Amino acid sequence: MKFIVKKSSLQGTTRIPGNKSATARAIVLASLADGVSRIKNPLPGADSFSIVQMMRALGAEIDISGGNEWIFKGVANHPKVPGCVLDAGNSGTGFYLLCAISSLIDGCSVISGDEQLCRRATQPLIDALNDLGAQVYSTRGSGTAPLVIKGPLKGGETKLPGVNSQWLSPLLIAGALTPEGVTIHEDNLMERPYVNMTMGWIKRAGGIVTHRNYEEFTVPGGQEYVGFEADVPSDWGSSGYPMVAAAITDSKVTFVGMDPDDYAGERMYPHIIKDMGGNVSFLDHGRTVVIEGGNELQGIEIDCSGTPDAVPALAVLGCRARGKTVLKNVEASRLKETDRTKSIMEELSRMGGRFEETPNSLTVYQSNLRGAHIDGRHDHRIVMATAVAAMMADGETIIDDAEYVKVSFPNFFEVMTGLGADMERLVVLPSGCNE
């Protein structure tokens, strides 16, 4: 599918769907727990469905027919040997979480995903699981999926590089169900908001995790997760695309149902826009955010260590700002579905964007963008960020791989066009097919 986007502005009020990362953690913990759990406002995205299917394969009973409320009957902290290959699809979060969860099983599991996921670095997590008593290896010897995993995980001590929190979170969740517990030493941990989110959801399920200055994490063994009820907050990460679109065009958009106390680092989006000179108002104790475009923006320095997924949208924002915007500590963004720093730089360069790149930074200069043909790179965040950029570009922009928005923001098109975006969907039929 393609998006065809022209210069446009937004007006109106919107509510963003549930947080993708929180939904992933809720699914896994509710599936592991003893008893019934109810999760309200989960994100009904492709990644969520992949995780649901994998946890069903481990024995959880999951009812998602209720739409806005999913009901779980967990495995009482004892996942079973799956009768099929665990397919994470495009979900990196689901893949890493299930690597650790399946290592709890006294038996063998095989886990894989789509072509893109099978390129994602996994060796640090493989090494950590092996340190803790599992037997894990990459079928290709490349430190990437497919993986064969043999448990049970016993516990003990290990260390991880801090560049990717997606290697740590699985060990925190699984560590509670090991007989010995785990201690994990982290080297300069990035993405701390995601780790806080993991620890918050563990606590909600009755688990205990402690840490010493984010350098050493301790999870007592022999714990049991219990059923719980919880609401998934609206996704600050997804909100960033219409928020940035409103700030860089002649727009006024009201966002309702936001949680200013959410764990997500992306809750800083409106504050970043305000720091750059944007017109931002907070109402109802921060649960409603109003962003009005038209103000001249000024480039600033932004630390992305806690918000690597925000790099594509912030790069678009920087193209509008006077002077230069420096995105620092972007290393973690290079380990996602794509190297997102390089991907967004290359795609926005097609539109006339000007950049300077180092291994851990991206400098964005004010640029007059023009329409172009964009490669979405099978990455939902590249697709959405370039769609926003197209709203301030001269001419028409065509974006490939538009169907990937279903990963984190399945109603992105409906939300944006409902607010007034000049955006069309073009479904491309396979060669030789007729309508």
Secondary structure, DSSP 8 states (H G I E B T S, - for coil): -EEEEES---EEEEE--B-HHHHHHHHHHHHHSBSEEEEES---SHHHHHHHHHHHHTT-EEE-TTSSEEEEE--TT-----SS-EE-TT-HHHHHHHHHHHTTSSSEEEEE--TTGGGS--HHHHHHHHHTT-EEEETTSSSSSSEEEE-----EEEEEETT-GGGHHHHHHHHTTSSS-EEEEEES---HHHHHHHHHHHHHTT---EEETTTEEEE-SS---B--EEE--B-HHHHHHHHHHHHHTT-EEEEES--TT-S-GGGGHHHHHHHTT-EEEEEGGGTEEEEE--S--B--EEE-TT-GGGHHHHHHHHHHSBSEEEEE--GGGGGSSS-HHHHHHHHHHHTT-EEEEETTEEEEE----B--EE--TT-HHHHHHHHHHHTTSBSEEEES-GGGGGGT-TTHHHHHHHTT--EEEE----TT---
